[in-house]
Structure formats: C-alpha cells, structure tokens
Amino acid sequence: MNKVHVPPIKCQGIKTKLVDWIDSVIHWNNEGTWIEPFVGSGVVGFNMLPKQALFGDSNPHIIRFYEAIQRGEITPQNTRQFLEKEGTILKKAGEAHYYYIRERFNQSHDPLDFLFLNRSCFNGVIRFNQKGAFNVPFGHKPERFAPAYVTKIVNQVAFVADCTKTFQWKFVCQDFRETIALASSKDLIYCDPPYLGRHVDYFNTWDEAQELKLYKALKKSPNRFILSTWHSNAYRKNPYIETLWQEFFILTREHFYHVGAQETNRNPMLEALIMNYRPPISEIYRPQNGFQYSLFEPHNSYTVQATDDLP
Ligand SMILES: C[S@@+](CC[C@H](N)C(=O)[O-])C[C@H]1O[C@@H](n2cnc3c(N)ncnc32)[C@H](O)[C@@H]1O
C-alpha cells in the first residue's frame, strides 16, 4: 500500500498504523463484498478500496456522517465553509463555542457538528453518556481549525466522497451480528470490536457475552474472516485468545500505543489478527521497523517467529 488515507472521523482504537500490516495479511482481491461490522473511523476498509462493501457500526452518528457524504449532503466545499466559520468563532470565543456546538449537536444530531466535535474534542474520543448525549470535553486548542488543518479534513472528506461515488458502498447502523449474517461465501469479514474493558459508552460496550456472540457468529459464517484484537501487554494476556480463538490462525505483531504526548509514554502491546485461513507466510517475514511477528497455527500446534534479525 503506497499511502494510507486517513479518514475524517477519529475514534478510539483507530487502526491507521496497522492498515499496512492488515492489508499485507488480507491480500484483498476485490471479489465479493468487504464486510466490516465495526467500521469506526473506516480507516481499514476504506483503504482496501473495495468495489463492494458493507460498513456497519452501532454508533448512528458515524453511519449518518458517512451516509451524508455518500448522498452529497456533506461535500468538501461545505465542509470547508462550515469549519472555517465555526473555527473562526472558536478561536475568538474559546471553549464556550465548543460547548455551544456540543449542545446543538445533542439536540439536532447534525453530522457536520459531529465532525467539528470529533476534531476538536479531547483526544478525538467518541463517547456518549447513558442518555446518548456526546459528553467529551473540549481539547483545549481554540486555534484548532487553522487553515492547514481545515484543508487536511477537507481532503479527507474528498477521499471518502470520491470512493462513495466510485464504489458500491453501503453504511448501516446495526449490531455486528446482523452485519455478519449478511455475508456469503465469497465475502471477507474484517472485525475490529472494542477491546474488552475499555471505552464503555452508550453505543459502544463490550463484555464477555458480546465476545462469545462474536465467536459464534464468525465460526458459523461461510466466508473468510479476520479479527483484530490484542494478544498481550506487559501485564496481562487476552484471556479469550486461549479460551475462544485458539482454534484459528493467530498472527501477532508488536505495536506501541502512545499515551499522552511524550515519547517515553509508549505502551507496548502485542496486536493479534485471528483468521480462519492460513495467512500468506511470506508476509510475516517481511521486516518492518524491527517488529517481531509470530504465527500460531490452530490449537497452538506450531509456531513460526520472525524478526528482522533473520536472514
Ligand atoms: C475499535 S472501534 C473500530 C475501529 C476501526 N477499526 C478504526 O480503525 O477506526 C470499534 C467500533 O465498534 C462499534 N461497536 C461497538 N459495539 C458494537 C456492536 N455491538 N455492533 C456494531 N458495532 C459496534 C463502536 O461504535 C466502534 O466504532
């Protein structure tokens, strides 16, 4: 993949830095439909440029935003006008304006207000309270929408707008099980559910029961699937790797999540891709930034490891 296109929406757990890796493992051949039940920002699926895709999420605001682009209600032009106008007021009025837009969004659910909040809130987090109201505080940057930043977002909108004109993409707000149930044998399902115990909110909760439902749905699905999850960090292992997922192929790679702005605050995490087919083995030997890769065969029967120290 030459360039990873960053989408206009940010969300927790966004996979921008893992798209290349996922792409190399998936080898998406554009036959059948790309099915993504937990689309989030869309960074993974959008970058695969599928001719046909079904993008689902339980968060209606994400889906409404991308549908508005698809219908031509949100365009690069009106995004620029909107962000320039609201950004100028934000610069003068400061955080009061952020909270004004937040209130307005919680009344009217306008997708451009959602974009504004998503790009100026604290850490680009999407979080809704128990009444379904967006409740993330201001990110403390009144000059957030400087011209270069607005242009960046406008280009991100333009990329999605072009894709939705060129390809047959469908966005649906529904539970992952409904999306998975629509897959046929030619399709590929890419799943990136919320990580257990993190970021629980109105549209986005994840617990053991959900993990089990996902396992059952994927197991009986007739097509290829790939599931992104975490394998382990310095403190603990993902318990479901051994109890649920070990009957599939598991590929792991080290990944660093940045906590805060400091380079020292890097939490190493072993990311995992779980799949019901053998990944192209050559790909795990492709050295990238010194990361170590491991492939676990089903039931852990055999392990291949690779680092860039290998010949
Ligand atoms: C980890 S994020 C996906 C991130 C995405 N891969 C990216 O790179 O931007 C998980 C997403 O699953 C959605 N979600 C949570 N529970 C869901 C459910 N039961 N059905 C469908 N989507 C769900 C959340 O709203 C969130 O957008």
The ligand as a Gaussian input file, in Angstrom:
#p B3LYP/6-31G(d) Opt

LIG

0 1
 C      -12.303000      -0.390000      17.907000
 S      -13.572000       0.509000      17.104000
 C      -13.265000       0.184000      15.405000
 C      -12.094000       0.976000      14.926000
 C      -11.855000       0.911000      13.438000
 N      -11.336000      -0.369000      13.017000
 C      -10.878000       2.003000      13.056000
 O       -9.718000       1.714000      12.756000
 O      -11.288000       3.150000      13.087000
 C      -14.996000      -0.418000      17.439000
 C      -16.282000       0.114000      16.830000
 O      -17.312000      -0.855000      17.094000
 C      -18.530000      -0.176000      17.315000
 N      -19.391000      -1.098000      18.074000
 C      -19.415000      -1.339000      19.398000
 N      -20.319000      -2.280000      19.709000
 C      -20.890000      -2.662000      18.551000
 C      -21.895000      -3.612000      18.198000
 N      -22.498000      -4.355000      19.127000
 N      -22.231000      -3.760000      16.884000
 C      -21.629000      -2.998000      15.933000
 N      -20.676000      -2.074000      16.204000
 C      -20.304000      -1.917000      17.490000
 C      -18.145000       1.096000      18.039000
 O      -19.118000       2.109000      17.860000
 C      -16.799000       1.443000      17.382000
 O      -16.980000       2.351000      16.323000

